[in-house]
Amino acid sequence: MTEKRRLIEPALCFTAGEAKKDFAVLTKGGKIKAVGPAADLEKKNPDLAPERWENLALVPGTVNAHNHSFQSLLRGIAADKPFLTWRDESLYKYSPRLRPEDIYTGALFSFAEMMKCGATTVCDFFYLHNDGIEGDEAVIRAAHDLGIRLVLARTMYDWDGAPAGYVESVAEAEANTDSLMKQYPGGMAKVIPAPHSLHAASPEMVEAGHALAVKYHTPMHIHVSEERFEVEQVQKKYGATPLEYLDKLGVVDEHLAIIHGVWLTPDEIQTLGAKGGHLIYCPSSNMFLADGITDIPAFLRAKIPVALGSDGACGNNRNSVFEEMRMAPILQKAKTLDALCVNYEDAMAMGTVNGAKALDLPVGAVEPGLAADFVGVNLDDLSMQPISSNGQFLPNLIYALQPTAIDRVVVNGEDTVRGGRLVRLGEAELLGKIRATMRHLEEM
C-alpha cells in the first residue's frame, strides 16, 4: 500500500526560525519529506495536487510536556485554595472514584481541548492505578482515538499518605511500567518512567524509575521543588535540597527532566545544567497554585533546555501551550524588571523544540525527517493582525494569538482539526461523555 503523500502550500511557512512566503511542505507516511520553495516542490512532484492553505500560516505543532489529563474533569472544583487544600478537595476526594471509562473520558476531554489550541504532542503524567494498568491503557486509547501524539509518563508512587489507588510497591511499579514501556516504545504512543516526587516516591522508587530510563534510553520525569513545603520536607528527611538529594542518588543526568523547579537554588540549577538535565516549566499552574516563580533566566544561563507544560486543568485552568508560551516571558519580565530576560524566540523554542527534547521525540519543528505535526494559524484572525513585512508574525503568534486563530491541526500527516473543529470526534458526543462522567462522580 502506497504511503499517503501531501503537498501543502500555506500563506506562510515557519521553518528554520523564519516565516517564509511561497514555501511548501511535502509529507509522506507521517513524516516531513521536504520543505522548500513551492515552485520547486511542485516541479519535483507533478503527480501531486497541492493543498493551498490560503490565509493560513503553517507552524510547528506545540508540545505540552506536562499534563494530568484526568484533572480536566475537576476544573473549578477547588479554585482559589492553598495548595494542600486544593489537593485534598479535588484530587484526593474525586480521583479514587474514577473508573477506567471515566479516565478515558477525562483524557479525551483534556487532549481535545489542547489540540484545538494547537497541541500535537502531550506528555500525560498519570498516577491513577486504581485498576492496575487499565487506567494507563484508557489514556493511551483516548490519545489514539483523538489522534494526538502521546507520551505517558507512568507515575511511580509509594507514599501511603495518598489515596490507595495511587500507591504501588517498588516491585509492582517497576513491573507495570516496564511492561508498558515494552508495549509502547514510541511512534504515536510512548511510555516513560515518572517517579512522582521526593515526597511521594521513596529513594528506591526513584532509583527504579531511573534504571528503567537507562534500560530503555528514555527520559525520566519527576516533580522537583514545586512547593516550599516539599523542599522543607526533603531537607528535614534527607539533609539535602531536592536536586542535591537526587544527585546523591545518581539520577541527575541526561535522562532527567524535572517539572516546576520553582525553588531550586543557584547551585542546583548549575548541577542540572552541567549534567545535561531538562526543565519543564508550568508558569500558569505555578501562578494559579501560588507556588512561586521559577528563575527561568538562570536556567537559560546554565544552558538547560526549558520546555513548557499546562499542568492539570484543575490547577491552571487552561490547556493551551500557546497560553504558556505567552505567560513564560511576560511573567519573567515582571519578576526581573528586565524586558529582555526571556524573549518571544525563547518562548517559541520552549513550546516546540525544547518539548521535543524533554520527551526525546522527533517533533517540534517543520524540518525534513521530523514527524508531520503542525498547525495552520488563520492570519485573518484579528489576534494575528497586523501582518506586515517588518517581522510581526512571531511576536503576534507568541503574545497575541487567541484559540480562534487555530484553524488546522495535523498530526502524523493526518488532519485532526479542520476549520477549528475536531475531525475524529464529534464535540456533542464528547460533551455527552463529560456530563455523564460528572453525574457519576457527583452521585457517589
Phi, psi and omega per residue, in radians:
M1 nan 2.271 -3.123
T2 -1.260 2.321 3.119
E3 -1.234 2.429 -3.104
K4 -1.105 2.358 3.097
R5 -2.067 2.558 3.081
R6 -2.420 2.461 3.023
L7 -2.091 1.855 -3.043
I8 -1.831 2.223 3.138
E9 -2.056 1.653 -3.122
P10 -1.471 2.964 3.057
A11 -1.159 -0.672 3.038
L12 -2.381 2.529 3.086
C13 -2.163 2.072 -3.125
F14 -1.583 1.813 -3.135
T15 -2.477 2.546 -3.136
A16 0.917 0.637 3.052
G17 1.385 0.179 -3.125
E18 -2.354 2.619 3.006
A19 -1.637 1.942 -2.996
K20 -1.940 2.408 3.040
K21 -1.532 2.711 3.069
D22 1.039 0.546 3.050
F23 -1.894 2.726 3.122
A24 -2.354 2.850 3.119
V25 -2.209 2.212 3.085
L26 -1.820 2.193 3.106
T27 -2.081 2.670 3.074
K28 -2.699 2.250 3.065
G29 1.034 0.574 3.097
G30 1.483 0.066 3.125
K31 -2.151 2.732 3.039
I32 -1.429 2.080 -3.120
K33 -1.613 -0.583 -3.119
A34 -2.768 2.599 3.025
V35 -2.369 2.221 -3.126
G36 3.131 -3.038 3.126
P37 -0.921 2.317 -3.070
A38 -1.003 -0.723 -3.109
A39 -1.080 -0.680 3.140
D40 -1.169 -0.765 -3.118
L41 -1.224 -0.581 3.048
E42 -1.112 -0.722 -3.121
K43 -1.137 -0.669 -3.118
K44 -1.370 -0.258 -3.110
N45 -2.290 1.099 -3.031
P46 -1.155 -0.300 -3.126
D47 -1.491 -0.050 -2.990
L48 -1.944 2.092 3.114
A49 -1.303 2.149 -3.135
P50 -1.161 2.478 2.975
E51 -1.642 1.969 -3.074
R52 -1.626 1.944 3.106
W53 -1.570 1.329 -3.117
E54 -1.154 2.356 3.120
N55 1.157 0.234 3.079
L56 -1.989 2.408 2.981
A57 -1.698 2.329 3.104
L58 -1.659 2.068 -3.098
V59 -2.253 2.810 3.115
P60 -1.054 2.506 2.996
G61 -1.134 2.520 -3.126
T62 -1.437 2.724 -3.086
V63 -2.020 1.981 3.087
N64 -1.556 1.719 -2.954
A65 -1.457 -0.037 3.076
H66 -2.761 2.071 -3.137
N67 -2.624 2.721 2.961
H68 -2.166 1.717 -2.915
S69 -1.087 -0.691 -3.071
F70 -1.088 -0.413 -3.090
Q71 -1.179 -0.253 3.066
S72 -1.053 -0.538 3.132
L73 -1.227 -0.263 -3.064
L74 -1.884 0.176 -3.098
R75 -1.037 2.275 3.076
G76 1.511 -0.141 -3.047
I77 -1.232 -0.686 -3.087
A78 -2.313 0.879 3.141
A79 -1.277 2.655 3.057
D80 1.034 0.775 3.095
K81 -2.179 2.655 3.009
P82 -1.000 2.703 -2.988
F83 -0.902 -0.907 -3.054
L84 -1.190 -0.591 3.050
T85 -1.176 -0.770 3.087
W86 -0.991 -0.802 -3.128
R87 -1.066 -0.815 -3.053
D88 -1.242 -0.598 -3.056
E89 -1.530 -0.217 3.096
S90 -2.064 -1.222 -3.049
L91 -1.067 -0.953 -3.014
Y92 -1.261 -0.461 -3.132
K93 -1.353 -0.788 -2.964
Y94 -1.745 -0.541 -3.022
S95 -1.089 -0.559 3.094
P96 -1.117 -0.299 -3.119
R97 -1.459 -0.185 -3.002
L98 -1.379 2.148 3.041
R99 -1.509 2.886 3.100
P100 -0.917 -0.671 -3.139
E101 -1.201 -0.571 3.062
D102 -1.177 -0.710 3.101
I103 -1.080 -0.724 3.078
Y104 -1.031 -0.811 3.134
T105 -1.105 -0.766 3.117
G106 -1.046 -0.693 3.116
A107 -1.194 -0.752 3.052
L108 -0.972 -0.802 -3.125
F109 -1.049 -0.920 -3.106
S110 -1.082 -0.854 -3.074
F111 -1.181 -0.640 3.120
A112 -1.118 -0.770 -3.131
E113 -1.098 -0.815 -3.100
M114 -1.220 -0.578 3.101
M115 -1.134 -0.727 3.100
K116 -1.146 -0.301 3.059
C117 -1.710 0.195 2.996
G118 1.758 0.184 3.089
A119 -1.508 2.363 3.071
T120 -1.987 -0.289 3.104
T121 -2.353 2.458 3.076
V122 -2.392 2.489 2.951
C123 -1.852 1.987 -3.121
D124 -1.738 1.944 -3.141
F125 -1.486 1.761 -2.836
F126 -2.039 2.212 -3.036
Y127 -2.329 0.347 3.101
L128 -1.650 1.713 -3.081
H129 -1.908 0.567 -3.136
N130 -0.966 -0.589 -3.070
D131 -2.130 0.770 3.141
G132 1.143 -2.243 -3.135
I133 -1.634 0.089 3.132
E134 -1.084 -0.647 3.110
G135 -1.131 -0.741 3.093
D136 -1.034 -0.796 -3.136
E137 -1.123 -0.570 3.124
A138 -1.149 -0.709 3.102
V139 -1.135 -0.759 3.141
I140 -1.109 -0.705 3.117
R141 -1.104 -0.707 3.130
A142 -1.103 -0.761 3.117
A143 -1.081 -0.740 3.120
H144 -1.086 -0.795 -3.073
D145 -1.164 -0.566 -3.132
L146 -1.503 -0.501 3.120
G147 1.715 0.221 3.126
I148 -1.554 2.616 3.088
R149 -1.412 2.292 -2.985
L150 -2.145 2.346 2.800
V151 -1.974 2.071 3.083
L152 -1.634 1.902 3.051
A153 -1.477 1.653 -3.024
R154 -1.330 2.023 -2.996
T155 -1.332 2.386 3.127
M156 -1.961 2.046 -2.810
Y157 -2.504 2.133 3.127
D158 -2.369 0.404 3.056
W159 -1.468 2.130 -3.038
D160 -1.419 0.092 3.041
G161 -1.434 -0.156 3.139
A162 -1.635 2.942 3.034
P163 -0.938 2.545 -3.032
A164 -1.018 -0.552 -3.106
G165 -1.194 -0.271 3.081
Y166 -1.389 -0.438 -2.800
V167 -1.659 2.356 2.994
E168 -2.343 2.750 2.956
S169 -1.252 2.865 3.102
V170 -1.005 -0.760 -3.116
A171 -1.123 -0.744 3.119
E172 -1.119 -0.816 -3.123
A173 -1.089 -0.737 -3.139
E174 -1.117 -0.782 -3.112
A175 -1.170 -0.789 -3.116
N176 -1.156 -0.737 3.140
T177 -1.178 -0.737 3.116
D178 -1.028 -0.785 -3.131
S179 -1.046 -0.783 -3.136
L180 -1.225 -0.601 3.107
M181 -1.127 -0.657 3.083
K182 -1.151 -0.702 -3.066
Q183 -1.298 -0.562 -3.075
Y184 -2.228 1.396 -3.048
P185 -1.522 -0.163 -3.116
G186 2.843 -2.836 -3.066
G187 1.361 -2.219 -3.122
M188 -1.451 -0.251 3.084
A189 -2.505 2.281 -3.101
K190 -2.456 2.416 3.122
V191 -1.952 2.355 3.098
I192 -2.272 2.741 3.123
P193 -1.383 2.541 -3.098
A194 -2.568 1.360 2.962
P195 -0.935 2.333 -2.927
H196 -1.072 -0.922 -3.052
S197 -3.112 2.986 3.112
L198 -1.294 -0.234 3.049
H199 -1.636 -0.160 -3.111
A200 -2.178 -0.074 3.082
A201 -2.306 2.286 3.135
S202 -1.201 2.842 3.061
P203 -0.956 -0.654 3.127
E204 -1.143 -0.619 3.108
M205 -1.206 -0.723 3.110
V206 -1.086 -0.780 3.139
E207 -1.117 -0.654 3.104
A208 -1.138 -0.705 3.092
G209 -1.099 -0.751 3.137
H210 -1.130 -0.680 3.113
A211 -1.065 -0.667 3.086
L212 -1.159 -0.713 3.112
A213 -1.070 -0.708 3.110
V214 -1.181 -0.765 -3.111
K215 -1.040 -0.741 -3.051
Y216 -1.820 0.096 3.103
H217 0.995 0.898 3.137
T218 -2.140 2.950 2.930
P219 -1.222 2.820 2.920
M220 -2.172 2.199 3.141
H221 -1.814 2.533 3.119
I222 -2.753 2.407 3.016
H223 -1.202 2.300 3.133
V224 -2.413 2.199 3.003
S225 0.925 0.816 3.072
E226 -1.341 -0.749 -3.070
E227 -2.149 2.646 3.126
R228 -1.077 -0.606 -3.115
F229 -1.088 -0.572 3.117
E230 -1.131 -0.788 3.127
V231 -1.051 -0.774 -3.122
E232 -1.132 -0.720 3.128
Q233 -1.095 -0.791 -3.100
V234 -1.148 -0.739 3.116
Q235 -1.081 -0.718 -3.135
K236 -1.178 -0.698 -3.040
K237 -1.431 -0.681 -3.011
Y238 -2.017 -0.098 3.117
G239 1.237 0.478 -3.139
A240 -2.729 2.792 3.015
T241 -1.284 2.857 -3.019
P242 -0.973 -0.876 -3.107
L243 -1.249 -0.559 3.042
E244 -1.023 -0.771 -3.117
Y245 -1.209 -0.704 3.067
L246 -1.032 -0.653 3.107
D247 -1.160 -0.670 3.079
K248 -1.090 -0.560 3.098
L249 -1.321 -0.201 3.110
G250 1.439 0.418 -3.067
V251 -1.915 0.036 3.109
V252 -1.546 1.788 -3.121
D253 -2.755 -2.867 -3.065
E254 -1.191 -0.263 3.093
H255 -1.361 -0.386 -2.921
L256 -1.455 2.228 2.964
A257 -2.167 2.008 3.136
I258 -1.616 2.546 3.137
I259 -1.869 2.299 3.105
H260 1.507 -1.278 3.116
G261 1.033 0.513 -3.036
V262 -1.093 -0.704 -2.968
W263 -1.929 0.409 3.047
L264 -1.151 2.487 3.057
T265 -1.413 2.846 3.067
P266 -0.962 -0.677 3.135
D267 -1.161 -0.683 3.109
E268 -1.115 -0.712 3.117
I269 -1.078 -0.751 3.116
Q270 -1.095 -0.702 3.118
T271 -1.109 -0.794 3.132
L272 -1.038 -0.758 3.137
G273 -1.156 -0.755 -3.096
A274 -1.121 -0.503 -3.074
K275 -1.747 0.124 2.986
G276 1.477 0.346 -3.124
G277 -1.419 3.053 -3.103
H278 -2.171 2.731 3.004
L279 -2.062 2.366 2.963
I280 -1.947 2.010 -2.982
Y281 -1.790 2.312 -3.120
C282 -2.157 1.303 -2.981
P283 -1.068 -0.760 -3.104
S284 -1.149 -0.730 3.111
S285 -1.113 -0.757 3.119
N286 -1.054 -0.629 3.076
M287 -1.257 -0.828 -3.058
F288 -1.045 -0.706 -3.081
L289 -1.645 0.155 3.104
A290 0.986 0.683 3.132
D291 -1.293 -0.645 -3.008
G292 2.231 -2.964 -3.066
I293 -2.176 2.032 3.103
T294 -1.120 2.462 -3.113
D295 -1.453 1.328 -3.052
I296 -1.075 -0.737 3.093
P297 -0.965 -0.618 3.120
A298 -1.166 -0.688 3.085
F299 -1.131 -0.713 3.128
L300 -1.135 -0.711 3.107
R301 -1.103 -0.544 3.124
A302 -1.448 0.105 3.107
K303 1.092 0.601 3.106
I304 -1.632 2.147 3.072
P305 -1.107 2.225 -3.127
V306 -1.885 2.045 3.056
A307 -1.789 3.039 -3.080
L308 -2.174 2.535 3.030
G309 -2.369 2.619 3.063
S310 -1.414 -0.382 -2.959
D311 1.117 -3.050 -3.090
G312 -1.243 2.645 -3.034
A313 -1.395 0.091 2.943
C314 -1.808 0.106 3.098
G315 -2.386 0.705 -3.124
N316 -2.524 -1.126 0.164
N317 -2.052 0.712 3.134
R318 -2.099 2.893 -3.082
N319 -2.200 0.871 -3.058
S320 -2.180 2.135 3.058
V321 -1.234 -0.608 3.070
F322 -1.037 -0.625 3.060
E323 -1.072 -0.757 3.135
E324 -1.197 -0.582 3.090
M325 -1.122 -0.521 3.059
R326 -1.377 -0.781 -3.058
M327 -1.154 -0.666 -3.052
A328 -0.967 -0.955 -3.121
P329 -1.247 -0.663 -3.054
I330 -1.265 -0.549 3.073
L331 -1.176 -0.716 3.130
Q332 -1.158 -0.633 3.088
K333 -1.096 -0.713 -3.141
A334 -1.159 -0.672 -3.122
K335 -1.213 -0.778 -2.998
T336 -1.594 -0.244 -2.998
L337 1.025 0.517 -3.127
D338 -2.204 1.882 -3.093
A339 -1.154 -0.269 -3.067
L340 -1.781 0.019 -2.974
C341 -1.159 -0.650 3.058
V342 -2.443 2.223 -3.058
N343 -1.984 3.123 -3.054
Y344 -1.190 -0.487 3.069
E345 -1.213 -0.688 3.030
D346 -1.023 -0.793 -3.104
A347 -1.099 -0.709 3.110
M348 -1.055 -0.767 3.120
A349 -1.120 -0.702 -3.136
M350 -1.047 -0.701 -3.077
G351 -1.469 -0.069 -3.063
T352 -2.322 -1.508 -2.999
V353 -1.142 -0.610 3.136
N354 -1.254 -0.547 3.004
G355 -1.113 -0.697 3.090
A356 -1.059 -0.714 3.124
K357 -1.137 -0.747 -3.105
A358 -1.154 -0.393 3.139
L359 -1.855 -0.110 -3.096
D360 0.950 0.993 3.129
L361 -2.217 2.609 3.116
P362 -1.467 1.111 -3.099
V363 -2.368 -3.091 2.954
G364 1.703 -0.023 3.115
A365 -2.667 2.758 3.074
V366 -1.688 1.451 -3.065
E367 -2.469 2.545 3.113
P368 -0.979 2.435 3.120
G369 1.666 -0.323 3.118
L370 -1.557 2.928 3.110
A371 -1.106 2.546 3.133
A372 -1.443 1.255 -3.138
D373 -2.087 1.928 -3.129
F374 -2.725 3.030 -3.010
V375 -2.234 2.474 3.019
G376 -1.783 1.985 -3.103
V377 -1.735 2.219 -3.102
N378 -1.307 1.933 -3.116
L379 -1.232 -0.284 3.104
D380 -1.488 -0.151 3.056
D381 -1.098 2.400 -3.061
L382 -1.033 -0.512 -3.129
S383 -1.204 -0.285 3.125
M384 -1.716 -0.031 3.139
Q385 -1.565 2.671 -0.098
P386 -1.464 2.657 3.021
I387 -1.905 2.074 3.141
S388 -2.353 -3.043 -3.074
S389 -1.516 0.091 -3.058
N390 -1.743 0.349 3.028
G391 1.504 0.521 -3.109
Q392 -1.422 -0.192 -2.995
F393 -1.036 -0.988 -3.074
L394 -1.143 -0.759 3.049
P395 -0.988 -0.698 3.114
N396 -1.179 -0.680 3.135
L397 -1.062 -0.721 -3.079
I398 -1.428 -0.776 -2.961
Y399 -1.729 -0.277 -2.992
A400 -2.154 -0.419 -3.005
L401 -0.962 2.369 3.008
Q402 -1.919 2.725 -3.135
P403 -0.988 -0.429 3.113
T404 -1.072 -0.321 -3.130
A405 -1.444 -0.213 -3.118
I406 -1.409 1.825 -3.089
D407 -1.702 -0.754 -3.096
R408 -2.212 2.548 2.925
V409 -2.347 2.266 3.127
V410 -2.117 2.215 3.095
V411 -2.221 2.226 -3.135
N412 0.991 0.577 3.087
G413 1.458 -0.002 -3.090
E414 -2.035 2.474 3.079
D415 -1.175 2.241 3.019
T416 -1.997 -0.354 2.985
V417 -2.340 2.329 3.115
R418 -2.453 2.227 -3.085
G419 1.099 0.492 -3.135
G420 1.362 0.093 -3.103
R421 -2.042 2.537 3.077
L422 -1.093 2.452 -3.114
V423 -1.558 -0.752 -2.998
R424 -1.544 -0.272 -3.021
L425 -2.400 2.219 3.060
G426 -1.223 2.321 -3.067
E427 -1.226 -0.488 3.051
A428 -1.154 -0.693 3.093
E429 -1.097 -0.758 3.126
L430 -1.089 -0.781 3.113
L431 -1.041 -0.685 3.097
G432 -1.082 -0.714 3.114
K433 -1.131 -0.767 -3.127
I434 -1.077 -0.801 -3.099
R435 -1.147 -0.665 3.123
A436 -1.157 -0.698 3.115
T437 -1.129 -0.734 -3.136
M438 -1.152 -0.616 3.066
R439 -1.083 -0.728 3.122
H440 -1.083 -0.782 -3.119
L441 -1.132 -0.706 -3.060
E442 -1.326 -0.396 -3.105
E443 -1.469 -0.292 -3.084
M444 -1.326 nan nan
